[in-house]
């Protein structure tokens, strides 16, 4: 990982800690370094190695909520559902607006078969975040688990409505990459944008036109 990206992540963590009123519990430089390494290992699927690093982050239970969330995710994927639930519950109690922790708490409850608790929390989350596609998708999964196919499809359809918005990020990043001559990654982003767009979307032609220009520039 580049030093620039490392610094950006650490800066974002410190800013989030200050905004959350956790300035007095800021993680040490060693904790920050361990978190960044553990996060990268987790994203690469090296859960056991990530777990070893997270366990040495002393501030994870004293306000370093990103590290605590990562610990909960690791416990979840290691199959320690009750432990992960406790981690996520603690985070949602301390930080009521922490939607990422809310989402993972719902997932951990569903994985344990605690459907009523998961549905109750999900209803509350959707009341505050009715347009969050992650919660809509999770609601679809809960309906699917209850064999409510029609209900599941309704939530999945609502979640899919945000695909057009997601595609905009890939289109704009492709424009930037194309401008700097990075045609291959630009084409990859445009392919993702095309996959996200509905077949009848008016955005498909402009994306196809941009893709053609990028391909011509690559020749």
C-alpha positions as CSV (number, residue, x, y, z in Angstrom):
1,X,0.0,0.0,0.0
2,X,1.3,3.4,-0.9
3,X,2.4,5.9,1.8
4,X,-0.1,8.5,0.3
5,X,-3.0,6.1,0.7
6,X,-1.9,5.2,4.2
7,X,-1.8,8.9,5.2
8,X,-5.2,9.5,3.7
9,X,-6.8,6.6,5.7
10,X,-5.2,7.8,8.9
11,X,-6.3,11.4,8.4
12,X,-9.9,10.2,7.7
13,X,-9.8,8.1,10.9
14,X,-8.6,11.0,13.1
15,X,-11.2,13.3,11.6
16,X,-14.0,10.8,12.3
17,X,-12.8,10.4,15.8
18,X,-12.8,14.1,16.4
19,X,-16.3,14.5,14.9
20,X,-17.6,11.6,17.1
21,X,-16.3,13.4,20.2
22,X,-13.6,10.8,20.7
23,X,-10.6,13.2,20.5
24,X,-9.5,12.2,24.0
25,X,-9.4,8.5,23.0
26,X,-7.5,9.0,19.7
27,X,-5.7,5.9,18.7
28,X,-1.9,5.8,18.9
29,X,0.2,5.8,15.7
30,X,0.9,2.1,16.4
31,X,-2.8,1.4,16.6
32,X,-3.5,3.3,13.4
33,X,-0.7,1.4,11.6
34,X,-2.1,-1.9,12.8
35,X,-5.6,-1.0,11.8
36,X,-4.6,-0.1,8.2
37,X,-2.6,-3.3,7.8
38,X,-5.5,-5.4,9.4
39,X,-8.0,-3.7,7.1
40,X,-6.0,-4.5,4.0
41,X,-5.6,-8.1,5.1
42,X,-9.3,-8.4,5.8
43,X,-10.2,-7.0,2.4
44,X,-7.8,-9.5,0.8
45,X,-9.5,-12.4,2.6
46,X,-6.7,-13.0,5.1
47,X,-9.1,-13.0,8.1
48,X,-6.9,-14.9,10.6
49,X,-3.9,-12.6,10.0
50,X,-6.2,-9.5,10.3
51,X,-7.6,-10.9,13.6
52,X,-4.1,-11.2,15.0
53,X,-3.4,-7.5,14.3
54,X,-6.8,-6.3,15.5
55,X,-6.3,-8.0,18.8
56,X,-3.3,-5.8,19.5
57,X,-5.1,-2.5,18.9
58,X,-5.4,-1.3,22.4
59,X,-7.7,1.6,21.7
60,X,-10.4,-0.4,19.8
61,X,-12.6,-0.5,22.9
62,X,-11.9,3.1,23.9
63,X,-13.3,5.1,21.1
64,X,-11.5,3.7,18.0
65,X,-14.8,2.6,16.5
66,X,-13.4,1.7,13.0
67,X,-11.1,-0.9,14.6
68,X,-13.9,-2.2,16.8
69,X,-16.2,-2.6,13.7
70,X,-13.4,-4.4,11.9
71,X,-13.1,-6.7,14.9
72,X,-16.8,-7.4,14.8
73,X,-16.6,-8.2,11.0
74,X,-13.7,-10.6,11.6
75,X,-15.6,-12.4,14.3
76,X,-18.6,-12.6,12.0
77,X,-16.6,-14.3,9.2
78,X,-14.9,-16.6,11.7
79,X,-18.3,-17.9,12.7
80,X,-18.3,-16.3,16.2
81,X,-21.7,-14.8,15.8
82,X,-22.6,-14.2,19.4
83,X,-19.3,-12.4,19.9
84,X,-19.8,-10.3,16.8
85,X,-23.3,-9.4,17.9
86,X,-22.0,-8.0,21.2
87,X,-19.4,-5.9,19.4
88,X,-22.0,-4.4,17.0
89,X,-24.5,-3.9,19.8
90,X,-21.9,-2.0,21.8
91,X,-21.1,0.2,18.8
92,X,-24.8,1.0,18.0
93,X,-25.4,1.8,21.7
94,X,-22.4,4.2,21.9
95,X,-22.9,5.6,18.4
96,X,-26.6,5.5,17.5
97,X,-26.1,7.0,14.1
98,X,-23.4,4.4,13.1
99,X,-25.3,2.8,10.1
100,X,-22.5,0.4,9.3
101,X,-22.6,-1.0,12.8
102,X,-26.4,-1.2,12.6
103,X,-26.2,-3.1,9.3
104,X,-23.7,-5.6,10.6
105,X,-25.8,-6.1,13.8
106,X,-28.8,-7.0,11.7
107,X,-26.6,-9.4,9.7
108,X,-25.3,-11.1,12.8
109,X,-28.8,-11.5,14.2
110,X,-30.1,-13.0,11.0
111,X,-27.2,-15.4,10.8
112,X,-28.1,-16.6,14.3
113,X,-31.8,-17.1,13.4
114,X,-32.9,-14.2,15.5
115,X,-35.3,-13.0,12.8
116,X,-37.7,-11.0,15.0
117,X,-34.8,-9.0,16.5
118,X,-33.3,-8.4,13.1
119,X,-36.6,-7.3,11.6
120,X,-37.3,-4.9,14.4
121,X,-33.9,-3.3,14.0
122,X,-34.2,-3.2,10.2
123,X,-37.6,-1.5,10.4
124,X,-36.2,1.2,12.6
125,X,-33.2,1.6,10.3
126,X,-35.4,1.9,7.2
127,X,-37.5,4.5,8.9
128,X,-34.5,6.7,9.2
129,X,-32.7,5.5,6.0
130,X,-35.6,4.6,3.6
131,X,-33.3,5.0,0.6
132,X,-30.3,3.1,1.8
133,X,-29.8,0.2,-0.7
134,X,-27.9,-1.8,1.8
135,X,-30.8,-1.9,4.3
136,X,-33.2,-2.5,1.4
137,X,-31.1,-5.5,0.2
138,X,-31.0,-6.8,3.8
139,X,-34.7,-6.5,4.1
140,X,-35.0,-8.5,0.9
141,X,-32.8,-11.3,2.3
142,X,-35.0,-11.4,5.5
143,X,-38.1,-11.8,3.3
144,X,-36.4,-14.5,1.2
145,X,-35.4,-16.3,4.4
146,X,-39.1,-16.4,5.4
147,X,-40.1,-17.7,1.9
148,X,-41.8,-14.4,1.1
149,X,-40.7,-14.3,-2.5
150,X,-42.9,-11.4,-3.5
151,X,-41.8,-9.3,-0.5
152,X,-38.1,-10.2,-1.3
153,X,-38.5,-9.1,-4.9
154,X,-40.1,-5.8,-3.9
155,X,-37.2,-4.9,-1.6
156,X,-34.6,-6.1,-4.2
157,X,-36.3,-4.0,-6.8
158,X,-36.2,-0.9,-4.6
159,X,-32.5,-1.5,-3.9
160,X,-31.8,-1.8,-7.7
161,X,-33.3,1.6,-8.2
162,X,-30.1,3.1,-6.9
163,X,-28.0,1.3,-9.5
164,X,-28.2,4.4,-11.8
165,X,-26.8,6.6,-9.0
166,X,-23.9,4.1,-8.4
167,X,-23.1,4.1,-12.1
168,X,-22.4,7.8,-12.1
169,X,-19.3,7.4,-9.9
170,X,-17.9,4.8,-12.4
171,X,-18.7,7.1,-15.3
172,X,-17.0,10.1,-13.8
173,X,-14.0,8.2,-12.6
174,X,-13.7,6.8,-16.2
175,X,-13.7,10.3,-17.6
176,X,-10.9,11.3,-15.2
177,X,-8.8,8.2,-16.1
178,X,-9.4,8.7,-19.8
179,X,-8.3,12.3,-19.5
180,X,-5.0,11.2,-18.0
181,X,-4.5,8.5,-20.7
182,X,-5.4,5.5,-18.4
183,X,-7.6,3.8,-21.0
184,X,-7.7,0.3,-19.6
185,X,-9.0,1.2,-16.1
186,X,-11.3,3.7,-17.8
187,X,-12.8,0.9,-19.9
188,X,-13.1,-1.3,-16.8
189,X,-15.1,1.4,-15.0
190,X,-17.3,2.0,-18.0
191,X,-18.0,-1.7,-18.2
192,X,-19.1,-1.6,-14.6
193,X,-21.3,1.4,-15.3
194,X,-23.0,-0.4,-18.2
195,X,-23.6,-3.4,-16.1
196,X,-25.3,-1.3,-13.4
197,X,-27.5,0.7,-15.8
198,X,-31.0,-0.7,-16.7
199,X,-31.4,-1.8,-20.3
200,X,-33.8,1.1,-21.0
201,X,-31.7,3.8,-19.3
202,X,-31.1,6.9,-21.4
203,X,-27.5,6.9,-19.9
204,X,-26.5,3.8,-21.8
205,X,-25.8,5.6,-25.2
206,X,-23.6,8.4,-23.7
207,X,-21.6,5.7,-21.8
208,X,-21.3,3.7,-25.0
209,X,-20.1,6.8,-26.9
210,X,-17.5,7.5,-24.2
211,X,-16.4,3.9,-24.3
212,X,-15.9,4.2,-28.1
213,X,-13.8,7.3,-27.7
214,X,-11.6,5.6,-25.1
215,X,-11.2,2.5,-27.3
216,X,-10.1,4.7,-30.2
217,X,-7.6,6.5,-28.0
218,X,-6.1,3.2,-27.0
219,X,-5.3,2.2,-30.6
